[in-house]
Amino acid sequence: SARALRARELRVVHGHGGVMIEQLKGGALHNDLGASIATGDRFHWYSSTGWIMWNVQVSGLLGGTTICIYDGHPAGPQAAGGVQDWGTLWRFVGAAGVTWFGAGAAFFASCMKAHLEPMKVADLSRLRAIGSTGSPLPDEGYQWIWDHCPKVDGRDIWLDPISGGTDFAGAFVAGNR
């Protein structure tokens, strides 16, 4: 019936207020992002504008966090012979003073397969948290991050793998510091 069809249509419509509250909750509560003026936080989640994580990146502004935006392939422009430099995005993170960095699990898997050691290619001393999503991060991916990213207060860096809901612009499973 027409009434049933309208009811189904309403279930997939995002309201701006709800999306904004969901994003603020994700940044401030789950990702422990604060206003940069008070915390010095600088947030970067590598994403294209077509992925829900772009909204997460931009929503860092809702809580007053400085966002750092990178445009380009995460492995930089291909050199002659198709060689990729998986240190490119890590150098951006270091140069921008990023404190909270996220990317898809495929990015971290590519860095691991390339035997990249991020702290050898960039100053990651300000980095305090790493997020992963897009697909499950394999067990060896966790270990690679803990082995090759800075320790924070003597402990492994906070690794925040989230599982999302593109449909509702939020996360089913999110961080909890």
C-alpha positions as CSV (number, residue, x, y, z in Angstrom):
1,S,0.0,0.0,0.0
2,A,1.0,3.6,-0.4
3,R,1.1,4.1,3.4
4,A,3.4,1.1,3.9
5,L,5.7,2.4,1.2
6,R,5.9,5.9,2.8
7,A,6.7,4.3,6.1
8,R,9.6,2.3,4.6
9,E,10.9,5.4,2.8
10,L,11.0,7.3,6.1
11,R,13.2,4.7,7.7
12,V,16.1,5.4,5.5
13,V,16.1,9.2,5.7
14,H,18.8,10.8,7.8
15,G,17.9,13.8,9.9
16,H,20.6,16.4,10.1
17,G,20.3,16.8,13.9
18,G,20.6,13.1,14.5
19,V,23.6,12.7,12.3
20,M,25.3,15.7,14.0
21,I,24.6,14.3,17.5
22,E,25.9,10.8,16.4
23,Q,29.1,12.4,15.0
24,L,29.7,14.6,18.0
25,K,29.2,11.5,20.2
26,G,31.6,9.5,18.1
27,G,34.3,12.2,18.2
28,A,34.1,13.5,21.7
29,L,32.9,10.4,23.6
30,H,34.2,7.4,21.7
31,N,37.3,8.8,20.1
32,D,38.2,11.1,23.1
33,L,38.8,14.1,20.9
34,G,38.8,17.5,22.5
35,A,38.8,21.1,21.5
36,S,42.2,21.8,20.1
37,I,42.6,25.1,22.0
38,A,42.4,23.0,25.2
39,T,44.0,19.7,24.2
40,G,46.1,20.4,21.2
41,D,44.3,17.5,19.4
42,R,44.7,17.3,15.6
43,F,42.5,14.7,13.9
44,H,43.0,13.0,10.5
45,W,41.0,10.1,9.2
46,Y,42.2,9.2,5.7
47,S,39.1,9.0,3.5
48,S,37.7,9.9,0.1
49,T,34.7,12.2,0.1
50,G,32.5,9.2,-1.0
51,W,33.0,7.2,2.2
52,I,31.2,7.8,5.5
53,M,34.6,8.3,7.2
54,W,34.8,11.7,5.3
55,N,31.9,12.8,7.5
56,V,33.7,11.5,10.6
57,Q,36.8,13.5,9.5
58,V,34.9,16.7,9.0
59,S,32.8,16.2,12.1
60,G,35.9,16.6,14.3
61,L,35.1,20.3,13.9
62,L,31.9,19.9,15.9
63,G,33.9,19.5,19.1
64,G,36.4,22.2,18.2
65,T,39.1,19.8,17.1
66,T,41.5,20.8,14.3
67,I,41.2,18.5,11.4
68,C,44.1,17.8,9.0
69,I,43.1,16.9,5.4
70,Y,45.2,15.0,3.0
71,D,44.4,14.9,-0.7
72,G,45.9,12.1,-2.8
73,H,46.8,8.4,-2.8
74,P,48.0,7.3,0.6
75,A,51.1,5.8,-1.0
76,G,51.9,9.0,-2.9
77,P,52.3,9.3,-6.6
78,Q,53.7,6.1,-8.2
79,A,57.3,6.3,-9.1
80,A,58.7,4.8,-12.2
81,G,58.1,1.1,-12.3
82,G,54.9,1.4,-10.2
83,V,56.7,1.6,-6.9
84,Q,54.5,3.0,-4.1
85,D,55.7,4.9,-1.1
86,W,53.5,3.7,1.8
87,G,55.4,6.2,4.1
88,T,53.7,9.2,2.3
89,L,50.6,9.4,4.5
90,W,52.7,8.7,7.7
91,R,54.9,11.7,6.8
92,F,51.8,13.8,6.4
93,V,50.6,12.7,9.8
94,G,53.9,13.6,11.4
95,A,54.3,16.9,9.5
96,A,50.7,18.0,10.5
97,G,51.2,17.1,14.1
98,V,48.3,14.7,14.1
99,T,47.4,13.3,17.5
100,W,44.6,10.9,16.3
101,F,45.0,9.1,13.0
102,G,42.5,6.7,11.3
103,A,42.4,4.8,8.1
104,G,40.9,1.8,6.5
105,A,42.3,-1.6,7.6
106,A,43.5,-2.1,4.0
107,F,45.9,0.9,4.4
108,F,47.5,-0.6,7.5
109,A,47.7,-4.1,5.8
110,S,49.4,-2.5,2.8
111,C,52.0,-0.8,5.1
112,M,52.6,-4.0,6.9
113,K,53.1,-6.0,3.6
114,A,55.5,-3.3,2.4
115,H,57.5,-3.8,5.7
116,L,57.1,-0.1,6.5
117,E,58.3,1.2,9.8
118,P,56.3,4.4,10.3
119,M,58.5,5.8,13.0
120,K,61.5,5.6,10.8
121,V,59.9,7.7,8.1
122,A,58.0,10.3,10.2
123,D,58.1,12.1,13.5
124,L,55.0,10.5,15.1
125,S,55.8,11.8,18.6
126,R,52.4,13.6,18.9
127,L,50.4,10.6,17.8
128,R,48.3,9.1,20.7
129,A,45.6,7.1,19.0
130,I,45.0,5.1,15.8
131,G,41.6,4.1,14.3
132,S,40.8,1.4,11.8
133,T,37.7,0.5,9.9
134,G,36.4,-0.5,6.5
135,S,37.1,-4.2,7.0
136,P,38.4,-6.2,9.9
137,L,42.0,-5.5,10.9
138,P,43.8,-8.9,11.0
139,D,45.5,-9.9,14.2
140,E,48.9,-9.3,12.7
141,G,47.7,-5.8,11.8
142,Y,47.2,-5.0,15.5
143,Q,50.7,-6.3,16.3
144,W,52.2,-4.4,13.5
145,I,50.7,-1.1,14.7
146,W,51.8,-1.8,18.3
147,D,55.3,-2.7,17.1
148,H,55.8,0.2,14.7
149,C,53.9,3.1,16.2
150,P,54.9,5.2,19.2
151,K,54.3,4.1,22.8
152,V,52.1,6.5,24.7
153,D,52.9,7.0,28.4
154,G,54.9,3.7,28.2
155,R,52.0,1.7,26.8
156,D,51.0,0.5,23.3
157,I,49.3,3.3,21.4
158,W,45.5,3.2,21.7
159,L,44.1,1.3,18.8
160,D,40.4,2.0,18.1
161,P,39.0,-0.4,15.5
162,I,35.4,0.6,14.8
163,S,32.6,-1.2,13.0
164,G,30.1,1.0,11.3
165,G,26.9,1.8,10.1
166,T,27.0,3.8,6.9
167,D,23.2,3.6,6.8
168,F,22.9,5.6,10.0
169,A,26.1,7.6,9.8
170,G,27.5,6.1,13.0
171,A,29.2,3.1,14.5
172,F,27.8,-0.1,15.9
173,V,31.1,-0.7,17.7
174,A,33.2,2.3,18.7
175,G,36.1,3.2,21.0
176,N,36.0,3.5,24.7
177,R,39.2,4.8,26.1
